[in-house]
Amino acid sequence: MSNKMIQKVAVAFFIISVMTAIAFISGCTEPKQKEEIKEIKFGYQPSTHQIAYLTAKEKGWWNASLAPLGILKTSDNLFPSGAPEMTSMLSGNLDVAYVGAAPFISALSEGLDAKIVAAVQVQGSDLVVRTSVPYETPDDLKGLKIATFPPGTIQDTLLRNWLKINNIDPDKDVTIVPMTPADAVTAISAGQVDAVFLPHPSPTEIKEKGYGRTVVKSGEIMPNHACCVVVVSGNLIKNHPEVVAKIVETHVNATEYNKEHPDEAAQIYAADQQMDINIVRQSINDWDGTWVADPHLIVNSTVDYAKIQYELGYIKKPLTEKDIFDMSFYDSLQK
């Protein structure tokens, strides 16, 4: 074979090799098709804080907004407080959670892949003291037994920090007992605890039944503090942003609707929780909370929660706004 022929064969072999390599690389780097989802699993809690979720559910807005995107079903999961709700989300059993910002921070520090995409409300919890217990100043709480949500929740975080600010050691000067709202209401009615720190409607229920009275509202403890938020899994944010956009839009619409129709919001909540409508209406009048959806309004207090939880030893390191929030969906909606 001549040298020229050898060169031609070598060139041909080289071209074939390069084309084969390119084809192989292209096959390896071709993006995988994103996994289809047919169901969105929601988590929420029995509180007037989170009526936006119930309103959208009652009116069929979740299904109506998500069905065009291929979502055939939405399911709801009720939790007594944020700690078990976040445990469920860490296990991959929830896609979206209406939950307190503080328990979300705890879960985030444990490796949860998720972000806050919208606010739900600010303030809205009360410190309630049993009717027979005297109270004038925070010092009067010394020696008392106080029921509130489990460690790492909004109420636990706020209460412990406020006690420390008032020179009361939360581990030595008082006894803090973790309880669900229902158990705490039962406990104060039976005289098993001296006080409770709970979100609404529990404070109004306790007052209306004559068990106790509100002595401090959470807005006095930390003005305009974040409370409940909408948390969405990292999987949805990365792989199904169009679904997240619709979730945020529906939440915003439900929030605005409730603000314009508080009596209907009370009816929706009372029906879902089989609760006295008069107590729910009174709770919405009594509380110092406000339903909001704009996540920008709660950034500072949420980051403060992370600092407080770090100081309390609940999390290993402080978290930043970037760690906690994804504002893009709400901001796109406003544009």
QUIJOJO-V211658 format. One record per run of one state. SS is the DSSP state (h for helix, s for strand, l for the rest). FROM is the first residue (numbers start at 1). LEN is the number of residues. Records with the same first field share a line. If there is no record, write none. Layout:
SS->FROM-LEN + FROM-LEN
This chain:
l->1-2 + 30-9 + 46-2 + 59-2 + 68-5 + 80-2 + 91-5 + 110-4 + 120-1 + 123-2 + 131-7 + 142-3 + 149-5 + 166-9 + 179-2 + 190-5 + 200-2 + 209-3 + 222-4 + 227-1 + 240-1 + 261-1 + 274-3 + 287-3 + 292-3 + 313-8 + 326-2 + 335-1
h->3-27 + 48-11 + 61-7 + 82-9 + 101-9 + 138-4 + 154-12 + 181-9 + 202-7 + 218-4 + 234-6 + 241-20 + 262-12 + 277-10 + 295-18 + 321-4 + 328-7
s->39-7 + 73-7 + 96-5 + 114-6 + 121-2 + 125-6 + 145-4 + 175-4 + 195-5 + 212-6 + 226-1 + 228-6 + 290-2 + 325-1
